[in-house]
Amino acid sequence: MSENRLNCAITGLQWTLGLVILIEATLFVMPSTRQSFTRTHLPDALRLFLGWGEIVSAVLLLIPVTVVRGAWLLIGLCTFAILVHLLHGLYNVGNLGIYAAAAWTVAAAHQK
């Protein structure tokens, strides 16, 4: 694959990941999701911490100068969310793993 095509693919992945995380995290911090989150018996502060952390990491991921910081922050948040899910018996963490892997790919490509 040529260097130009690889750069286009990484940029596409970066923007897709950033926008998807930004939209999903914004919906996650909305007051309307509080009701469904209470069924997990986890504190609402955790929902807000994860949601706002994802929003910050997505914005950082979309700014060219801060791409690597945003990607590593997102990897950390996804890892933390996976651990919380698994510790509470919620095993549907595939999406979080894909997000972390995509963020890792973006970070590695920009740390040349």
C-alpha positions in Angstrom: 0.0 0.0 0.0 1.4 3.4 -0.9 2.2 5.9 1.8 -0.5 8.3 0.5 -3.2 5.6 0.6 -2.1 4.5 4.1 -2.2 8.1 5.4 -5.7 8.5 3.9 -6.8 5.3 5.6 -5.5 6.3 9.0 -7.0 9.8 8.7 -10.4 8.2 7.8 -10.1 5.8 10.8 -9.2 8.8 13.0 -12.1 10.9 12.0 -14.6 8.0 12.0 -13.5 7.0 15.5 -13.5 10.5 16.8 -17.0 11.4 15.5 -18.6 8.0 16.5 -17.1 8.3 20.1 -18.2 12.0 20.3 -21.8 11.2 19.3 -22.1 8.1 21.5 -20.5 9.8 24.5 -22.7 12.9 24.1 -25.8 10.6 24.1 -24.4 8.7 27.1 -24.1 11.8 29.3 -27.6 13.1 28.5 -30.0 13.0 31.4 -32.3 10.6 29.5 -29.8 7.8 29.8 -29.6 8.0 33.6 -32.6 5.8 34.0 -31.2 2.9 32.0 -27.8 3.3 33.7 -29.3 3.0 37.1 -30.1 -0.7 36.3 -26.4 -1.4 36.4 -26.3 -0.4 40.1 -23.2 1.7 39.4 -22.9 5.3 40.6 -24.1 8.0 38.2 -20.7 9.7 38.7 -19.1 6.8 36.9 -21.4 7.4 33.9 -20.5 11.1 33.8 -16.7 10.4 34.3 -16.6 7.9 31.4 -18.9 10.0 29.2 -17.1 13.3 29.6 -13.7 11.5 29.4 -14.8 10.1 26.1 -16.0 13.5 24.8 -12.6 15.1 25.7 -10.7 12.2 24.1 -12.8 12.4 21.0 -12.2 16.2 20.6 -8.5 15.7 21.2 -8.5 12.9 18.6 -10.0 15.3 16.0 -7.4 18.1 16.6 -4.2 17.3 14.6 -1.8 18.5 17.2 -3.4 16.4 20.0 -4.3 13.2 18.1 -1.8 11.0 20.0 -2.9 12.3 23.4 -6.6 11.8 22.5 -5.9 8.3 21.3 -4.1 7.2 24.4 -6.7 8.8 26.6 -9.4 6.9 24.7 -7.4 3.6 25.1 -7.3 4.2 28.8 -11.0 4.9 29.1 -11.9 1.9 27.0 -9.7 -0.3 29.1 -11.3 1.0 32.3 -14.8 0.6 30.9 -14.0 -3.0 29.8 -12.8 -3.8 33.3 -15.9 -2.3 34.9 -18.1 -4.2 32.5 -16.4 -7.5 33.2 -16.3 -7.1 37.0 -20.0 -6.6 37.0 -20.8 -9.6 34.8 -21.5 -7.6 31.6 -19.5 -9.4 28.9 -20.7 -7.5 25.8 -17.4 -5.5 25.5 -16.6 -6.2 21.8 -17.3 -2.6 20.7 -15.0 -1.2 23.4 -12.2 -3.5 22.3 -12.6 -2.4 18.7 -12.6 1.3 19.7 -9.4 0.7 21.8 -7.7 -1.1 18.9 -8.7 1.6 16.4 -7.3 4.3 18.8 -4.1 2.3 19.2 -3.7 2.1 15.4 -4.2 5.9 15.1 -1.8 6.6 17.9 0.9 4.3 16.5 0.5 5.8 13.0 1.0 9.4 14.4 3.9 8.5 16.6 6.3 7.9 13.7 
